Amino acid sequence: AQERRVASATRDTDSHLRVVGNSPALQAVMKKIEIVARSNVTVLLRGESGTGKELFAEAIHMASPRQGKPFVKLNCAALPESVLESELFGHEKGAFTGALSQRKGRFELADGGTLFMDEIGEISPSFQAKLLRVLQEGEFERVGGTRTLRVNLRIVTATNRDLEDAVSKGRFRADLYYRLSVIPIFLPPLRARTSDIPLLAEEFLRRFNESNHRNLSIDPEGMEVLTTCYFPGNVRELENCIRRTATLAEGPVITAHDFACRSDGCLSSIFWRTPAPSDMDMPRSDNEERGNEKPEAPASAGTENEEGGCPMPDPATCRSSSVCSAAQGEWSNQRDELIDAMERAGWVQAKAARILGLTPRQIGYALRKNGISIKKF
């Protein structure tokens, strides 16, 4: 059986608090988490939907001196503003219709520990001002109350939004942005850590077997199907895929043909049936247009190069020009991560592209969209 290595920033044996994988992209994130966890600075987790922001937030908490204190979470997008205010700040008895008793909010409940606020990019400008005060002063009043309360906690937030664009358009306060983004951590999409897919698949199948009293396994051909799927929903979609396939499996071994992506039954199946885009579909990078840099040959899907550690996109996993264009648009909004990758790659576009799991043309397009000029050495 393939050895499962678990990269963990926790001091807990609960499997739900472990981050599974050993890819260079994941190891880089875990190393940063280990360093950041020692301090009390605010952390902003950024990445696509399904990359596991809550899991990484809890990993930060469990690796910190606050690990014995509460870890409290709240999805800011799940509640209207009036309810969100009561949930965070709490309320006094009679503060509003239905407030029959005093209630502590998430800030009080997380005192001494960590408060994780997901979907932070969804809060309104008026609520942003209220949150800013807590970050600056560490104090607040319950809804309907006059007594000022003080708390000592760490705040970790997460978003898949382009906050820089929201700031430039006046939808997100710049002062709050700087308070929240002291340490931004970019979580890699699953396509940038394909070597972790077998480990994740085994872990999800183990959990399924345990809870459903089954003894299923995945054969090598089936695992190969998983490693060549695009998984736009990232780890969450992979888990869904494993649970669905395992539930419908008729025999003890899951084969390639059992997976829905081979029969147009999932979002990733688009990559199995659409033709590869021509070179004309992809924007050219500055260096390619000038002829100063030759594009390096991409590695096959699921392989990792020695310099960057992340797989290059392969025609087998990027066969739809519309989806490739979506990937370009996504990266065109990640300025900080683009600069970080370029610095790690010595400002060589082809190397930075491999770090991010993009092609040189895609990263060239993203650099131009963000107004990032190439440094000369």
C-alpha positions as CSV (number, residue, x, y, z in Angstrom):
1,A,0.0,0.0,0.0
2,Q,1.1,3.5,-0.7
3,E,2.6,5.2,2.3
4,R,0.4,8.0,3.6
5,R,2.4,11.0,4.8
6,V,0.5,13.7,6.7
7,A,1.7,17.2,7.0
8,S,0.2,18.6,10.2
9,A,0.5,21.8,12.1
10,T,-1.6,20.5,15.0
11,R,-0.8,18.9,18.3
12,D,-4.0,16.9,18.2
13,T,-4.6,13.3,17.1
14,D,-8.0,14.0,15.7
15,S,-7.9,13.1,12.0
16,H,-10.2,16.0,11.1
17,L,-7.5,18.5,12.3
18,R,-4.8,17.0,10.0
19,V,-3.8,18.3,6.6
20,V,-3.2,15.4,4.3
21,G,-0.5,15.6,1.7
22,N,3.2,16.0,1.0
23,S,3.4,18.1,-2.2
24,P,5.8,21.0,-2.3
25,A,2.9,23.4,-2.7
26,L,1.3,22.1,0.5
27,Q,4.5,21.9,2.4
28,A,5.2,25.6,1.7
29,V,1.8,26.5,3.2
30,M,2.4,24.4,6.2
31,K,5.8,25.9,6.8
32,K,4.3,29.4,6.7
33,I,1.5,28.3,9.1
34,E,4.0,26.9,11.6
35,I,5.9,30.2,11.6
36,V,2.8,32.4,11.7
37,A,1.1,30.4,14.5
38,R,3.6,31.5,17.0
39,S,2.4,35.1,16.9
40,N,-0.9,36.8,17.4
41,V,-1.1,38.7,14.1
42,T,-4.3,38.5,12.0
43,V,-4.1,36.1,9.1
44,L,-6.1,36.2,5.8
45,L,-6.5,32.9,4.1
46,R,-7.0,33.2,0.3
47,G,-7.9,30.6,-2.3
48,E,-10.5,29.1,-4.4
49,S,-13.7,27.5,-3.0
50,G,-13.1,24.0,-1.7
51,T,-9.4,24.4,-0.8
52,G,-10.0,23.9,2.9
53,K,-9.8,27.3,4.4
54,E,-11.5,26.3,7.7
55,L,-9.1,23.3,8.1
56,F,-6.1,25.5,7.7
57,A,-7.5,28.1,10.1
58,E,-7.9,25.4,12.7
59,A,-4.4,24.2,12.0
60,I,-3.1,27.7,12.8
61,H,-5.1,27.7,16.0
62,M,-3.9,24.2,17.1
63,A,-0.3,25.1,16.4
64,S,-0.5,28.3,18.4
65,P,-0.2,29.0,22.1
66,R,-4.0,29.5,22.1
67,Q,-4.6,25.8,21.1
68,G,-6.1,25.0,24.5
69,K,-8.7,27.8,24.2
70,P,-11.8,28.0,22.0
71,F,-11.7,27.9,18.2
72,V,-14.9,29.7,17.1
73,K,-16.0,30.0,13.5
74,L,-18.6,32.1,11.6
75,N,-19.6,32.2,8.0
76,C,-20.2,35.9,7.2
77,A,-22.0,35.2,4.0
78,A,-24.6,32.9,5.7
79,L,-26.3,35.6,7.7
80,P,-28.0,39.0,7.0
81,E,-26.2,42.0,8.5
82,S,-28.6,42.5,11.4
83,V,-28.2,38.8,12.5
84,L,-24.4,38.9,11.9
85,E,-24.0,41.8,14.3
86,S,-25.9,40.0,17.0
87,E,-23.9,36.8,16.3
88,L,-20.6,38.5,16.6
89,F,-21.2,41.1,19.3
90,G,-24.0,39.4,21.3
91,H,-27.0,41.2,22.6
92,E,-28.7,42.3,25.7
93,K,-32.2,41.3,26.8
94,G,-34.8,43.3,25.0
95,A,-32.3,44.7,22.5
96,F,-34.8,43.8,19.7
97,T,-37.9,41.8,19.1
98,G,-37.2,38.2,20.1
99,A,-34.2,39.1,22.4
100,L,-35.7,37.4,25.4
101,S,-32.4,37.0,27.2
102,Q,-28.8,38.2,27.2
103,R,-26.6,36.4,24.8
104,K,-22.9,36.3,24.3
105,G,-21.5,36.8,20.8
106,R,-18.7,35.0,19.0
107,F,-16.2,37.6,20.1
108,E,-16.9,36.8,23.8
109,L,-17.1,33.0,23.1
110,A,-13.6,33.1,21.4
111,D,-12.0,35.2,24.2
112,G,-8.5,33.8,24.7
113,G,-8.7,31.7,21.6
114,T,-9.2,32.2,17.8
115,L,-12.1,33.5,15.9
116,F,-12.3,32.3,12.3
117,M,-14.5,34.5,10.0
118,D,-15.1,32.9,6.6
119,E,-16.3,34.8,3.5
120,I,-15.0,38.1,5.0
121,G,-15.3,39.8,1.6
122,E,-19.1,39.6,1.8
123,I,-19.6,42.0,4.8
124,S,-21.2,45.4,4.1
125,P,-19.2,48.7,4.4
126,S,-21.2,49.7,7.4
127,F,-20.4,46.4,9.2
128,Q,-16.7,46.8,8.2
129,A,-16.4,49.9,10.3
130,K,-17.8,48.0,13.4
131,L,-15.3,45.2,12.8
132,L,-12.4,47.6,12.4
133,R,-13.0,49.0,15.9
134,V,-12.7,45.6,17.4
135,L,-9.4,44.9,15.5
136,Q,-8.0,48.3,16.5
137,E,-9.1,48.6,20.1
138,G,-10.0,45.0,21.1
139,E,-13.3,46.3,22.5
140,F,-17.0,46.4,21.7
141,E,-20.6,46.6,23.1
142,R,-23.3,44.1,22.8
143,V,-26.2,45.0,20.7
144,G,-28.5,47.1,22.9
145,G,-25.9,47.4,25.6
146,T,-23.7,50.3,26.9
147,R,-21.0,48.4,28.8
148,T,-17.8,48.2,26.9
149,L,-16.3,44.7,26.8
150,R,-12.7,43.8,26.0
151,V,-11.5,40.6,24.5
152,N,-8.1,39.0,23.8
153,L,-8.3,36.8,20.7
154,R,-6.7,36.1,17.4
155,I,-8.7,36.7,14.2
156,V,-8.2,34.6,11.1
157,T,-10.3,35.5,8.1
158,A,-10.8,33.8,4.7
159,T,-12.1,34.8,1.3
160,N,-12.1,33.8,-2.4
161,R,-12.8,37.3,-3.4
162,D,-10.5,39.9,-5.0
163,L,-10.3,42.2,-2.0
164,E,-7.8,44.5,-3.8
165,D,-10.3,45.1,-6.5
166,A,-13.0,45.7,-3.9
167,V,-10.8,48.3,-2.1
168,S,-10.1,50.1,-5.4
169,K,-13.9,50.3,-6.1
170,G,-14.8,51.4,-2.6
171,R,-16.6,48.3,-1.6
172,F,-14.1,47.3,1.0
173,R,-12.4,49.6,3.5
174,A,-8.6,50.0,2.9
175,D,-7.9,50.3,6.6
176,L,-9.8,47.1,7.4
177,Y,-8.0,45.3,4.5
178,Y,-4.6,46.2,5.9
179,R,-5.7,45.1,9.4
180,L,-6.9,41.7,8.2
181,S,-4.1,41.0,5.7
182,V,-1.1,41.3,7.9
183,I,-0.2,37.8,6.9
184,P,-1.9,36.6,3.7
185,I,-1.6,32.9,3.1
186,F,-2.6,31.6,-0.4
187,L,-4.0,28.1,-0.4
188,P,-3.1,26.2,-3.6
189,P,-5.8,24.7,-5.8
190,L,-5.9,20.9,-6.0
191,R,-4.5,21.1,-9.6
192,A,-1.3,22.7,-8.2
193,R,-0.8,19.7,-5.8
194,T,-1.9,16.7,-7.9
195,S,0.6,14.4,-6.1
196,D,-1.6,14.8,-3.0
197,I,-4.7,13.4,-4.8
198,P,-3.9,9.7,-4.1
199,L,-3.3,10.5,-0.4
200,L,-6.5,12.5,-0.1
201,A,-8.5,9.9,-2.0
202,E,-7.2,7.2,0.3
203,E,-8.1,9.2,3.4
204,F,-11.6,10.0,2.2
205,L,-12.1,6.4,1.3
206,R,-10.9,5.3,4.7
207,R,-13.4,7.6,6.4
208,F,-16.2,6.2,4.1
209,N,-15.2,2.6,4.9
210,E,-15.1,3.3,8.6
211,S,-18.5,5.0,8.7
212,N,-20.3,2.6,6.3
213,H,-18.6,-0.7,7.4
214,R,-17.1,-1.3,4.0
215,N,-13.7,-2.4,2.8
216,L,-13.3,-0.7,-0.6
217,S,-10.1,0.1,-2.4
218,I,-9.2,2.0,-5.6
219,D,-7.2,0.2,-8.3
220,P,-4.2,2.0,-10.0
221,E,-6.2,2.8,-13.2
222,G,-8.9,4.4,-11.0
223,M,-6.4,6.4,-9.1
224,E,-4.9,7.6,-12.5
225,V,-8.3,8.9,-13.5
226,L,-8.4,11.0,-10.3
227,T,-5.0,12.5,-10.8
228,T,-5.9,13.6,-14.3
229,C,-9.2,15.2,-13.3
230,Y,-9.3,19.0,-13.1
231,F,-11.5,19.3,-9.9
232,P,-12.6,22.9,-10.1
233,G,-14.3,22.3,-6.7
234,N,-10.9,21.3,-5.3
235,V,-10.6,19.1,-2.2
236,R,-14.3,19.4,-1.5
237,E,-15.2,18.1,-4.9
238,L,-12.7,15.2,-4.6
239,E,-14.3,14.2,-1.3
240,N,-17.7,14.3,-2.9
241,C,-16.4,12.2,-5.8
242,I,-15.0,9.5,-3.5
243,R,-18.2,9.3,-1.4
244,R,-20.5,9.1,-4.5
245,T,-18.3,6.6,-6.2
246,A,-17.9,4.4,-3.1
247,T,-21.6,4.5,-2.4
248,L,-22.4,3.2,-5.9
249,A,-19.6,0.7,-6.1
250,E,-20.8,-2.8,-6.7
251,G,-17.6,-4.7,-6.0
252,P,-14.8,-4.4,-3.4
253,V,-12.5,-2.5,-5.9
254,I,-13.3,0.8,-7.4
255,T,-12.1,0.9,-11.1
256,A,-11.6,3.7,-13.6
257,H,-15.0,3.2,-15.1
258,D,-16.8,3.6,-11.8
259,F,-15.9,7.3,-11.7
260,A,-18.6,9.7,-12.9
261,C,-16.1,11.9,-14.8
262,R,-15.8,9.1,-17.3
263,S,-19.5,9.3,-18.1
264,D,-20.1,13.1,-18.1
265,G,-21.5,12.8,-14.6
266,C,-19.4,15.5,-12.9
267,L,-18.0,19.0,-13.4
268,S,-14.6,17.7,-14.3
269,S,-15.9,15.6,-17.1
270,I,-15.7,18.6,-19.4
271,F,-12.0,18.0,-19.6
272,W,-12.5,14.4,-20.9
273,R,-14.6,15.4,-23.9
274,T,-13.6,18.8,-25.2
275,P,-10.7,19.3,-27.6
276,A,-7.5,21.0,-26.5
277,P,-7.3,24.7,-27.3
278,S,-4.9,25.9,-29.9
279,D,-2.1,28.2,-29.1
280,M,-4.2,31.1,-30.4
281,D,-6.6,30.6,-27.5
282,M,-4.0,31.6,-24.9
283,P,-2.6,35.1,-24.4
284,R,1.1,35.4,-25.0
285,S,3.4,36.5,-22.2
286,D,5.6,39.6,-22.6
287,N,8.8,37.5,-22.8
288,E,7.3,35.2,-25.5
289,E,6.2,38.2,-27.6
290,R,9.7,39.7,-27.4
291,G,11.3,36.3,-28.0
292,N,13.5,36.7,-24.9
293,E,12.4,33.4,-23.2
294,K,11.6,30.0,-24.6
295,P,8.7,28.3,-23.0
296,E,9.9,25.2,-21.1
297,A,8.3,21.9,-21.9
298,P,5.4,21.2,-19.6
299,A,5.5,18.2,-17.3
300,S,2.8,15.6,-17.7
301,A,-0.3,15.9,-15.5
302,G,0.4,14.9,-11.9
303,T,4.2,15.2,-12.2
304,E,6.2,17.8,-10.4
305,N,9.3,19.6,-11.6
306,E,12.4,19.9,-9.6
307,E,12.5,23.7,-9.4
308,G,8.9,24.8,-8.6
309,G,7.4,21.6,-7.3
310,C,4.0,22.2,-8.8
311,P,2.6,20.5,-12.0
312,M,2.3,22.4,-15.3
313,P,-1.1,22.3,-16.9
314,D,-1.3,19.4,-19.4
315,P,-3.7,19.1,-22.3
316,A,-5.2,16.0,-20.6
317,T,-6.4,18.2,-17.7
318,C,-7.0,21.5,-19.5
319,R,-8.9,20.8,-22.7
320,S,-11.5,23.5,-22.6
321,S,-10.5,27.0,-23.7
322,S,-13.4,28.4,-21.7
323,V,-12.1,26.8,-18.5
324,C,-8.6,27.8,-19.3
325,S,-9.8,31.3,-19.7
326,A,-11.5,31.1,-16.4
327,A,-8.2,30.0,-14.8
328,Q,-6.5,33.0,-16.3
329,G,-9.2,35.3,-14.9
330,E,-8.8,33.8,-11.5
331,W,-5.1,34.3,-11.4
332,S,-5.4,37.8,-12.8
333,N,-6.8,38.9,-9.5
334,Q,-4.1,37.3,-7.2
335,R,-1.5,40.0,-7.3
336,D,0.3,39.1,-4.0
337,E,0.6,35.5,-4.9
338,L,1.9,36.3,-8.4
339,I,4.6,38.5,-7.0
340,D,5.5,35.8,-4.4
341,A,5.8,33.2,-7.1
342,M,7.9,35.4,-9.3
343,E,10.3,36.2,-6.4
344,R,10.7,32.5,-5.6
345,A,11.4,31.8,-9.3
346,G,14.0,34.6,-9.6
347,W,11.5,36.5,-11.9
348,V,11.6,33.8,-14.5
349,Q,8.1,33.5,-15.9
350,A,8.3,29.8,-16.9
351,K,9.5,28.8,-13.4
352,A,6.9,30.9,-11.7
353,A,4.2,29.3,-13.9
354,R,5.2,25.9,-12.7
355,I,5.0,27.0,-9.1
356,L,1.4,28.2,-9.6
357,G,0.4,25.4,-12.0
358,L,0.0,27.7,-15.0
359,T,1.5,27.9,-18.4
360,P,4.0,30.7,-19.2
361,R,1.3,32.4,-21.4
362,Q,-1.2,32.3,-18.6
363,I,1.1,33.9,-16.0
364,G,2.2,36.5,-18.6
365,Y,-1.5,37.4,-19.0
366,A,-2.0,37.6,-15.3
367,L,1.1,39.7,-14.8
368,R,0.0,42.2,-17.4
369,K,-3.6,42.4,-15.9
370,N,-2.0,43.2,-12.5
371,G,0.4,45.7,-13.9
372,I,3.4,43.7,-12.6
373,S,6.6,44.5,-14.6
374,I,9.4,42.0,-14.9
375,K,12.5,42.8,-12.8
376,K,15.8,42.8,-14.5
377,F,18.9,41.3,-12.8
